């Protein structure tokens, strides 16, 4: 366990013990009208230390929304100049996926290195086929994280939508072609 913590610190740089409280709001995906009527807001609040990575945030979101099957993901952070920073897992950064020069490795990018502060927001896109989009809002940044295991899910609003809902007649793939 100690070796893993040392490896993580080494991979992510200096230890940033700030505590980031993030509200992850589901903004779109394969959601039926019935589900949306029962759950007008679906969000999860997650706390993370500044030295934890975007990949660790992805895994926390994956667990918080009760997902079953892994898929590729991307975080997007808009900068004031209109530039969008994109963070992906290494597999999605390969030439086979048409890698862009501006992509950054989510496994090596820490929350604390993003330059985010209270009221900042960025996007999280899960499953490039089913397009589950989320907005990640920074609701608090504390100078020191209390002792404990992080990331930590602290609040759940709404039910988790099924990752593969039975859309029935609401969704006809032939209409997309």
PyMOL commands that set and color helices and strands:
alter all, ss='L'
color gray80, all
select helices_A, chain A and resi 2-12+33-38+54-64+90-93+95-97+111-114+168-170+173-175
alter helices_A, ss='H'
color red, helices_A
select strands_A, chain A and resi 19-28+43-49+73-78+84-88+103-105+121-126+132-142+152-157
alter strands_A, ss='S'
color yellow, strands_A
deselect
rebuild
show_as cartoon
